[in-house]
Amino acid sequence: MKSFVYEAMPSRVVFGENAIEHLPREIEQLGANRALVLSTPGRQELANDISQRLGARSVGIYPHAVMHVPIEVARKAHDEAMRLGADCIVAAGGGSTVGLGKAIALESGLPVLAIPTTYSGSEMTSIYGLTEAGLKRTGRDRRVLPRTVIYDPQLTTGLPVATSIASGFNAIAHAVEGLYAENANPITTLMAEEGIRALAQGMPEIAKNSRDPGGRSDCLYGAWLCGAVLGSSSMALHHKLCHVLGGTWNLPHAETHTVILPHAVAYNYAAAPEAMARIERAMKISEGTSNAAQGIFDLMKQLGAPVSLQQIGMKQEDLDRAASLVMEAPYYNPEPTTQAKIRGLLDNAFFGRRP
Ligand SMILES: NC(=O)c1ccc[n+]([C@@H]2O[C@H](COP(=O)([O-])OP(=O)(O)OC[C@H]3O[C@@H](n4cnc5c(N)ncnc54)[C@H](O)[C@@H]3O)[C@@H](O)[C@H]2O)c1
């Protein structure tokens, strides 16, 4: 076996149907008495419910999380936490809400308890993002890693099917890149393969019935594993492309990951054979009939996910600039990156061609 470094992200995970009932116990375990509950404006009902469950241990609700954590929103939320004398942040929602919790933690050092309701995986990473004057800055800091994560599949049954499927592919993308990451190791590899397997099994169940308990719990479990992979490994071309497209053209986060994924996999197919074999095994892709890239694309089509950049708001005339931006500061990638090849990848993704 090759030598490796594995950096675990220490957090406590409480998983299961009705796990939310353990919230008071978990807040007590953190030694917190004054929690500020965060949500997006659309999920305030969930924040109210959580605040009620906390009773006297809740000092308020801040339902103003928005995507990509604009710095003004982060500052206001931090000020509110200080004004209320909060000693803990409870972030209930998707990556946007968890991201706001992380921004408060970065500034204040307050512990975060996350209750994820999408499959973004942000709750398992020490990666934060802040957007200022249209530019998103990201970094890694242990202070922002949620100390406790409560995964309750019941809280995800209201996530619309289309959002669930896109979010599921977002999670799979974390695992895919973990499999061929520069610092890939046997532990993250195990988690990545199992995460992809669970999501590929759960997503078709959700597409048939949004409230399917088995599908919901498989996907949330898969998202946890894929998020843990992202937290412990470096990223490659796929994430670079999505950061450029999301950051510069404000394309929707999970949908951008979905559209790009089969093309990033095709790009790296020959250079990362072991990773590809694991994806194919996890997704039960039969050898000879299709490969990892085609299998992902076919599953996207089967589940009604967006398959082209033009479908999600990208303009053809911006593809040249996107390729240049990727090449300005490229990430490590198994297959070397060249401007011409990236431009070709973007063209395929723009038109939604099967890889
Ligand atoms: N730092 C990290 O490690 C990391 C990882 C992944 C994503 N992210 C960040 O997370 C953000 C995207 O997160 P996301 O894709 O989860 O989107 P999101 O958090 O914006 O959620 C999408 C929409 O779904 C709604 N929603 C969430 N849960 C719901 C539920 N159970 N029922 C009904 N509606 C629900 C939200 O209110 C929102 O309107 C981006 O800013 C991205 O950069 C960060």
The ligand as an SDF file (V2000), in Angstrom:
LIG
                    3D

 44 48  0  0  0  0  0  0  0  0999 V2000
  -18.3720   24.8880    2.1840 N   0  0  0  0  0  0  0  0  0  0  0  0
  -18.6880   23.7230    1.6770 C   0  0  0  0  0  0  0  0  0  0  0  0
  -18.0650   22.7130    1.9880 O   0  0  0  0  0  0  0  0  0  0  0  0
  -19.8400   23.6510    0.7100 C   0  0  0  0  0  0  0  0  0  0  0  0
  -20.1940   22.4240    0.1140 C   0  0  0  0  0  0  0  0  0  0  0  0
  -21.2980   22.4050   -0.7560 C   0  0  0  0  0  0  0  0  0  0  0  0
  -22.0190   23.5770   -0.9930 C   0  0  0  0  0  0  0  0  0  0  0  0
  -21.6260   24.7440   -0.4100 N   0  0  0  0  0  0  0  0  0  0  0  0
  -22.3830   26.0040   -0.6410 C   0  0  0  0  0  0  0  0  0  0  0  0
  -23.7490   25.7720   -0.3310 O   0  0  0  0  0  0  0  0  0  0  0  0
  -24.5760   26.5630   -1.1890 C   0  0  0  0  0  0  0  0  0  0  0  0
  -25.5710   25.6820   -1.9190 C   0  0  0  0  0  0  0  0  0  0  0  0
  -26.2520   24.8490   -1.0140 O   0  0  0  0  0  0  0  0  0  0  0  0
  -27.5200   24.0020   -1.4460 P   0  0  0  0  0  0  0  0  0  0  0  0
  -27.3050   23.4420   -2.8000 O   0  0  0  0  0  0  0  0  0  0  0  0
  -27.8270   23.1040   -0.3190 O   0  0  0  0  0  0  0  0  0  0  0  0
  -28.6510   25.1100   -1.6470 O   0  0  0  0  0  0  0  0  0  0  0  0
  -29.4820   26.0170   -0.6080 P   0  0  0  0  0  0  0  0  0  0  0  0
  -29.0150   25.8650    0.7720 O   0  0  0  0  0  0  0  0  0  0  0  0
  -29.4610   27.4070   -1.1780 O   0  0  0  0  0  0  0  0  0  0  0  0
  -30.9320   25.3920   -0.7430 O   0  0  0  0  0  0  0  0  0  0  0  0
  -31.6290   25.4590   -1.9740 C   0  0  0  0  0  0  0  0  0  0  0  0
  -33.0790   25.8850   -1.7230 C   0  0  0  0  0  0  0  0  0  0  0  0
  -33.7680   24.7930   -1.1290 O   0  0  0  0  0  0  0  0  0  0  0  0
  -34.4650   25.2300    0.0260 C   0  0  0  0  0  0  0  0  0  0  0  0
  -34.5210   24.0950    0.9340 N   0  0  0  0  0  0  0  0  0  0  0  0
  -33.4800   23.5640    1.6330 C   0  0  0  0  0  0  0  0  0  0  0  0
  -33.9100   22.4730    2.3090 N   0  0  0  0  0  0  0  0  0  0  0  0
  -35.2120   22.3120    2.0270 C   0  0  0  0  0  0  0  0  0  0  0  0
  -36.2050   21.3340    2.3930 C   0  0  0  0  0  0  0  0  0  0  0  0
  -35.8850   20.3080    3.1620 N   0  0  0  0  0  0  0  0  0  0  0  0
  -37.4480   21.4860    1.9010 N   0  0  0  0  0  0  0  0  0  0  0  0
  -37.7510   22.5120    1.0650 C   0  0  0  0  0  0  0  0  0  0  0  0
  -36.8650   23.4510    0.6710 N   0  0  0  0  0  0  0  0  0  0  0  0
  -35.6160   23.3510    1.1420 C   0  0  0  0  0  0  0  0  0  0  0  0
  -33.6720   26.4070    0.5310 C   0  0  0  0  0  0  0  0  0  0  0  0
  -34.4470   27.2600    1.3320 O   0  0  0  0  0  0  0  0  0  0  0  0
  -33.2190   27.0600   -0.7670 C   0  0  0  0  0  0  0  0  0  0  0  0
  -34.2070   27.9330   -1.2450 O   0  0  0  0  0  0  0  0  0  0  0  0
  -23.6410   27.2860   -2.1480 C   0  0  0  0  0  0  0  0  0  0  0  0
  -23.4180   28.6000   -1.6770 O   0  0  0  0  0  0  0  0  0  0  0  0
  -22.3640   26.4650   -2.0780 C   0  0  0  0  0  0  0  0  0  0  0  0
  -21.2160   27.2050   -2.4100 O   0  0  0  0  0  0  0  0  0  0  0  0
  -20.5730   24.8040    0.4370 C   0  0  0  0  0  0  0  0  0  0  0  0
  1  2  1  0
  2  3  2  0
  2  4  1  0
  4  5  1  0
  4 44  2  0
  5  6  2  0
  6  7  1  0
  7  8  2  0
  8  9  1  0
  8 44  1  0
  9 10  1  0
  9 42  1  0
 10 11  1  0
 11 12  1  0
 11 40  1  0
 12 13  1  0
 13 14  1  0
 14 15  2  0
 14 16  1  0
 14 17  1  0
 17 18  1  0
 18 19  2  0
 18 20  1  0
 18 21  1  0
 21 22  1  0
 22 23  1  0
 23 24  1  0
 23 38  1  0
 24 25  1  0
 25 26  1  0
 25 36  1  0
 26 27  1  0
 26 35  1  0
 27 28  2  0
 28 29  1  0
 29 30  1  0
 29 35  2  0
 30 31  1  0
 30 32  2  0
 32 33  1  0
 33 34  2  0
 34 35  1  0
 36 37  1  0
 36 38  1  0
 38 39  1  0
 40 41  1  0
 40 42  1  0
 42 43  1  0
M  CHG  2   8   1  16  -1
M  END
$$$$
